[in-house]
Amino acid sequence: MSVIWANFLSNYLIFLEKSCIFVRKIFGCQEIRKYLCGTIEKKNKKPTIYTSIMKHNFCAGPAVLPQEVIEKSAQAVHDFAGTGISILSISHRSKEFQPVVDEAVALFREILDIPEGYSVIFLAGGASMEFCRVPFNFLNKKAAYLNTGVWAKKAMKEAKAFGEVVEVASSADANYTFIPKNFKIPADADYFHFTTNNTIYGTEIRKDLDSPVPLISDMSSDIFSRPIDVSKYNCIYGGAQKNLAPSGMAFVIVKNDALGKVERYIPTMLNYQTHIDNGSMFNTPPTFTIYSAMESLRWLKAQGGVKEMAKRAEARASKLYGEIDRNKLFVGTANAEDRSYMNICWVMAPEYAELEADFLKFAQGKGMVGIKGHRSVGGFRASCYNALPMESVDALIACMKEFEAQH
């Protein structure tokens, strides 16, 4: 190949590299150019993450993660802990991976101030598996449940297979637009179960409830968004894919001396004690998700922990709810006192209902991702988890104001 031809191709590929992200991603123009010029370097390089346009990720889950967590996780996929092996293919029993589990557990304990006598375990799957596993381990005769949404209802359904279930209150008749108050919890119940945040309907319980019996809670979508008094609970569980890590894992915080009280046989894999005794390693755990969770917890600690996350959550929600209430085109769906900081839901005002599809298309064109509301509610939903920057909230508000000005 002549020097002139090589230089032509090199310059042409430089042009492609600057103007065409697709070509750069798929064909690696920089490496081709180096090859043509005879200067290719044979050395390990960190993967480069390319994006086309600015996106604002309001997806309900899997959801936004801190950029540095994404980059460090991507690097681990390329080369985990200097082993030359991907985190996707490293043995979960290797000496390099065990410290990941140990640090993730330690960070859970530190950030949530988990007292002695509790275990933290990581299990494959999501929170839906715990709907069954919780009553298997804790329901002996009777349990109390608060029905505040689809996930609470599904948890209650599973529990009915193990004993008497008392629904202490429900907001189903109002399409779960509020959190019931002033309900009575049976003093003879084995536990009281509630879902802290309802992703579909945009309601949230942001405090540790008082109860005559131990608490059990599904905190899938607001874990690490505020301080928690863990000592009030026999069990806290959730899916990782909203405020912690990629999908594929459930976290469970268990009070050790609350186990072993039920009279039934518990299958080995469904017994929390199995996984406590084996340090989440009874079978192959979701290694990549645990690694990403560790990186996410490192980030969270460095940002100031759950107290700082609580401040940011309130600031994001206050700003966005303020625009929803101000804007003539939109109406919030949840009662004001029960509005979620994590999942902010709204619909078009009745007189502008015909603009719903238009606004969704307009917002998507402005880089808003995942704002379409759940099919059972309609309208829109902006999920504002810990990693969502205020810049994304500001961009959404600007989008709402611009659309209003056009109508």
Long-range contacts (C-beta under 8 A, 24 or more apart in sequence): 1-36, 6-36, 6-37, 9-33, 9-36, 10-36, 10-37, 21-50, 21-52, 24-50, 25-50, 44-78, 44-79, 46-75, 46-78, 47-74, 47-75, 47-77, 47-78, 49-74, 53-367, 54-367, 54-395, 55-367, 55-369, 56-367, 56-368, 56-369, 56-391, 56-392, 56-395, 56-396, 57-369, 57-370, 57-388, 57-392, 58-368, 58-369, 58-370, 58-371, 58-381, 58-382, 58-383, 58-384, 58-388, 58-392, 58-396, 59-369, 59-370, 59-383, 60-199, 60-221, 60-242, 60-343, 60-370, 60-374, 60-381, 60-383, 61-199, 61-220, 61-221, 61-239, 61-241, 61-242, 61-247, 61-383, 62-241, 62-242, 62-246, 62-247, 63-241, 63-242, 63-243, 63-383, 63-385, 63-387, 64-383, 64-385, 64-387, 64-388, 64-392, 65-245, 65-246, 65-292, 65-296, 65-387, 66-296, 66-299, 66-387, 68-295, 68-299, 69-292, 69-295, 69-296, 69-299, 69-387, 72-295, 73-246, 73-288, 73-291, 73-292, 73-295, 76-288, 76-291, 77-288, 80-291, 87-287, 87-288, 87-291, 88-287, 88-288, 90-287, 92-281, 92-284, 92-285, 92-287, 93-281, 97-287, 100-287, 100-290, 100-291, 100-294, 101-279, 101-280, 101-281, 101-285, 101-290, 103-294, 104-290, 104-293, 104-294, 104-297, 107-294, 107-297, 107-298, 107-300, 107-301, 108-251, 108-253, 108-297, 110-301, 111-224, 111-297, 111-300, 111-301, 111-305, 111-306, 112-224, 112-227, 112-228, 112-230, 112-253, 112-306, 113-227, 113-230, 114-230, 114-253, 115-230, 115-231, 117-255, 117-256, 117-257, 118-230, 118-253, 118-254, 118-255, 118-256, 119-253, 119-254, 119-256, 119-272, 119-276, 120-251, 120-252, 120-253, 120-254, 121-251, 121-252, 121-254, 121-272, 121-275, 121-276, 121-279, 121-280, 122-249, 122-250, 122-251, 122-252, 122-280, 122-285, 122-286, 122-289, 122-290, 122-293, 123-249, 123-250, 123-251, 123-252, 123-275, 123-280, 123-285, 124-248, 124-249, 124-250, 124-283, 124-284, 124-285, 124-286, 125-248, 125-249, 125-250, 126-220, 126-239, 126-240, 126-241, 126-247, 126-248, 126-249, 126-250, 127-151, 127-218, 127-220, 127-237, 127-238, 127-239, 127-250, 128-154, 128-239, 129-250, 130-218, 130-237, 130-250, 130-252, 131-155, 131-157, 131-158, 131-159, 132-158, 132-161, 132-270, 133-270, 133-272, 134-159, 134-193, 134-216, 134-235, 134-237, 135-159, 135-161, 135-162, 135-163, 136-162, 136-262, 136-264, 136-266, 136-267, 136-270, 136-271, 137-235, 137-259, 137-262, 137-266, 137-270, 137-271, 137-272, 138-190, 138-191, 138-216, 138-234, 138-235, 138-258, 138-261, 138-262, 139-163, 139-190, 139-191, 139-262, 140-190, 140-261, 140-262, 140-263, 141-188, 141-190, 142-166, 142-186, 142-188, 142-189, 142-190, 143-189, 143-190, 143-191, 143-192, 143-193, 144-168, 144-185, 144-186, 144-189, 144-191, 144-192, 144-193, 144-213, 145-192, 145-193, 145-194, 146-170, 146-180, 146-183, 146-192, 146-193, 146-194, 146-195, 147-171, 147-172, 148-176, 148-179, 148-180, 148-194, 148-195, 148-198, 148-201, 148-203, 148-205, 149-176, 149-195, 149-198, 149-199, 149-200, 149-201, 149-203, 150-176, 150-198, 150-200, 150-376, 151-195, 151-198, 151-199, 151-200, 151-218, 151-220, 152-193, 152-194, 152-195, 152-198, 152-218, 155-193, 155-195, 155-218, 156-193, 159-193, 162-264, 163-190, 168-192, 171-203, 175-201, 175-376, 175-377, 176-200, 176-201, 176-203, 177-201, 177-203, 177-333, 177-334, 177-335, 177-338, 178-203, 178-334, 178-335, 178-337, 178-338, 179-203, 179-204, 179-205, 179-335, 179-338, 185-211, 185-212, 185-213, 186-213, 187-212, 187-213, 189-213, 190-214, 190-261, 191-215, 191-216, 191-234, 191-235, 192-216, 193-217, 193-218, 194-218, 196-221, 196-222, 197-221, 197-222, 197-340, 197-342, 197-343, 198-340, 198-343, 199-242, 199-340, 199-342, 199-343, 199-374, 199-381, 199-383, 200-343, 200-374, 200-376, 200-377, 200-381, 201-333, 201-334, 201-345, 201-377, 202-332, 202-333, 202-334, 202-339, 202-340, 202-343, 202-344, 202-345, 202-381, 203-334, 203-335, 203-338, 203-339, 203-340, 204-338, 204-339, 204-340, 204-341, 204-342, 204-343, 206-341, 208-232, 208-233, 214-255, 214-258, 221-342, 221-343, 221-383, 221-385, 222-340, 222-341, 222-342, 223-251, 224-300, 224-306, 224-309, 224-386, 225-306, 225-309, 225-310, 225-313, 225-341, 225-342, 225-385, 225-386, 226-306, 226-309, 226-310, 226-313, 227-306, 227-307, 227-310, 228-306, 234-258, 235-272, 240-289, 240-293, 242-342, 242-383, 242-385, 243-342, 243-385, 243-386, 244-293, 244-296, 244-297, 245-289, 245-290, 245-292, 245-293, 245-296, 246-288, 246-289, 246-292, 247-289, 248-286, 248-288, 248-289, 249-285, 249-286, 249-289, 249-290, 249-293, 251-293, 296-387, 299-387, 300-386, 309-386, 312-386, 312-390, 313-341, 313-342, 313-384, 313-386, 314-341, 315-390, 316-341, 316-384, 316-388, 316-390, 316-393, 317-341, 317-344, 317-384, 319-390, 319-393, 319-394, 319-397, 320-344, 320-382, 320-384, 320-393, 320-396, 320-397, 323-397, 323-400, 323-401, 324-400, 327-400, 327-401, 327-404, 328-352, 328-404, 329-355, 329-359, 329-400, 329-403, 329-404, 329-407, 330-380, 330-400, 333-377, 333-379, 341-384, 342-383, 342-384, 342-385, 343-381, 343-382, 343-383, 343-384, 344-381, 344-382, 344-383, 344-384, 345-373, 345-377, 345-379, 345-380, 345-381, 346-379, 346-380, 346-381, 347-373, 347-377, 347-378, 347-379, 347-380, 348-379, 352-407, 355-407, 358-403, 359-403, 362-399, 362-403, 363-396, 363-399, 363-400, 363-403, 366-395, 366-399, 366-402, 367-395, 368-395, 368-396, 368-399, 371-396
